[in-house]
């Protein structure tokens, strides 16, 4: 029995109690919404599941919570699949399922396959997820690594919970930085040092060499004539390098939106006028301002400078309105640790546009990461490149480690740990559990143990009850992680599942034990049923790792 099935059972018994007068009619309206929730008690001695519905509805019923709980306990305890129900504390219901009801989950998971854990908690939500958005003036580095891993994992979680999600990369390809980038490549093209404040690193020379190869005529042009050609060619090459790096990290975007397009299409000017129509724009000191202090920002922001040039903030406003016009009711921004100042101004843009900053925009700020022993990139010169980290630590280890901590906590990655094949290494621990389950299935097949029979009532060992309970939790963990944008909940739960599996594997045999004469005992239904549980565990581990963008190897 799944947790949601038990919750529905409890809800049905509440309605039945109202129907026959055991609970007052005043509850009917309250019960029109299914607000029953079950959760795992802190101690397994208190049962498989617990609910606080008695305390939730007792006041409305005009009853003492324990009295309310007693009415419900008798009814729920009489239902098929429920072994017993105890009333505890101020009115908690502690529910123990019979072995058959609990064990049915193993078969349900195997039959659901990749769909197990997916839910519709966020169905109807249309979300724009913007993350990474590194400047196209250099390679992706350690500062982008965390949001690449977390942003992609959050996107996967939202989709698994029914949301319609577009993963988007905002390309900052406008402004003076692009001129500095072009001048750096142009200098290398002619064998000169990059100008002061330019971009260092071997990658600039590599770009210059490729530009010369693709556009040999540019060498005969003056710097002024060559600059736009070099800027565009180097930009395209660098963006391709960024895309290739993301693909190698198994991070995929649906849309790459150009800041330059906002300038070229007049979207920025149109955004200013739209905000003016809302009554939030004023002109002073020769510039055009958005009155963001009216929406909680620490100061008003300039949209158009006195010289007529739009600010970066104006592009932010146009970009927000562009997302809004494309139908995204929820806009999620994943920004780096140095972007705390953007929270107030972006929320002010949302409010000025007529949106609810509490509902229509969400800004997540990630803290810094460091890697013990990491060396600066020889190619980039002054940064640690993402591609170097992947080559050194491995994609799986890096993605998993970045995903298992909350975004707002700083991380120091321990390379020796992540490269070790020990149980102290979390990604190895979880992947090994999956590989072990795959190997157990192969061994079972070699000894004629198959899934031709299933008797859930045979899964009575304490380790089986614990493993089943953890597998049952997976869908709710997925839903919670999606709602809170916290992939680390998935990683931590997978580690618990792996631990429960290892304990079960040590205590319960899938293949019959050998007899004294060396022959194997006869295959029984308990062996076949345990194979279902083994394969269900592998499926949950596989589904969870996929949500983190981490592979589930069959062998290690």
QUIURHU-V705839 format. One record per backbone hydrogen bond with DSSP energy under -1.0 kcal/mol. CO is the residue of the C=O (numbers start at 1). NH is the residue of the N-H. If there is no record, write none. Layout:
{{CO:NH} {CO:NH}}
//
This chain:
{{2:6} {3:7} {4:8} {5:9} {6:10} {7:11} {8:12} {9:13} {10:14} {11:15} {12:16} {13:17} {14:18} {15:19} {16:20} {17:22} {17:23} {24:27} {25:28} {27:31} {29:32} {33:35} {39:50} {43:46} {44:47} {49:95} {50:39} {51:93} {52:56} {53:57} {54:58} {57:61} {58:63} {59:62} {64:68} {65:69} {66:70} {67:71} {68:72} {69:73} {70:74} {71:75} {72:76} {73:77} {76:79} {79:82} {81:98} {84:96} {86:94} {88:91} {88:92} {92:88} {93:51} {94:86} {95:48} {95:49} {96:83} {96:84} {98:102} {99:103} {100:104} {102:105} {103:106} {104:108} {105:109} {106:110} {107:111} {108:112} {109:113} {112:115} {113:116} {115:118} {120:123} {122:125} {125:164} {126:330} {127:166} {128:332} {129:168} {130:334} {131:133} {135:137} {140:386} {141:144} {144:148} {145:149} {146:150} {147:151} {148:152} {149:153} {150:154} {151:155} {152:156} {153:157} {154:158} {155:159} {156:160} {157:161} {158:163} {159:162} {160:119} {161:122} {164:127} {166:129} {167:254} {167:255} {168:131} {169:257} {171:173} {171:259} {175:178} {176:180} {177:181} {178:182} {179:183} {180:184} {181:185} {182:186} {183:187} {184:188} {185:189} {186:190} {187:192} {188:191} {195:198} {201:204} {202:206} {203:207} {204:208} {205:209} {206:210} {207:211} {208:212} {209:213} {210:214} {211:215} {215:218} {216:219} {217:220} {218:221} {222:226} {223:227} {226:230} {227:231} {228:232} {229:233} {230:234} {231:235} {232:236} {233:237} {234:238} {235:239} {236:240} {237:241} {238:242} {239:243} {240:244} {241:245} {242:246} {243:247} {244:248} {245:249} {246:251} {247:250} {255:169} {257:171} {259:263} {260:264} {261:265} {262:267} {262:268} {263:266} {266:270} {267:271} {268:272} {269:273} {270:274} {271:275} {272:276} {273:277} {275:280} {276:279} {280:291} {282:289} {284:287} {287:284} {288:303} {288:304} {289:282} {290:292} {290:301} {291:294} {292:295} {292:297} {293:296} {301:290} {303:311} {304:288} {305:308} {309:305} {311:315} {312:316} {313:317} {314:318} {315:319} {316:320} {317:321} {318:322} {319:323} {320:324} {321:325} {322:326} {323:328} {324:327} {330:128} {331:362} {332:130} {333:364} {335:366} {336:339} {339:342} {340:343} {342:346} {343:347} {344:348} {345:349} {346:350} {347:351} {348:352} {349:353} {350:355} {351:354} {356:359} {356:360} {360:331} {362:333} {364:335} {368:411} {370:413} {371:374} {377:381} {379:203} {380:382} {383:377} {384:142} {385:389} {386:390} {387:391} {388:392} {389:393} {390:394} {394:398} {395:399} {396:400} {397:401} {398:402} {399:403} {400:404} {406:409} {407:367} {411:370} {413:372} {414:418} {415:419} {417:420} {422:425} {425:429} {426:430} {427:431} {428:432} {429:433} {430:434} {431:435} {432:436} {433:437} {434:438} {435:439} {436:440} {437:441} {438:442} {439:443} {440:444} {441:445} {442:446} {444:449} {445:448} {455:458} {456:459} {458:460} {461:464} {461:465} {462:466} {463:467} {464:468} {465:469} {466:470} {467:471} {468:472} {469:473} {473:477} {474:478} {475:479} {476:480} {477:481} {478:482} {479:483} {480:484} {481:486} {486:489} {487:490} {487:491} {488:492} {489:493} {490:494} {491:495} {492:496} {493:497} {494:498} {495:499} {496:500} {497:501} {498:502} {499:503} {500:504} {501:505} {502:506} {503:507} {504:508} {513:521} {515:518} {519:515} {524:528} {525:529} {526:530} {527:531} {528:532} {529:533} {530:534} {531:535} {532:536} {533:537} {534:538} {535:539} {536:540} {537:541} {538:542} {539:543} {540:544} {541:545} {542:546} {543:547} {545:550} {546:549}}
//
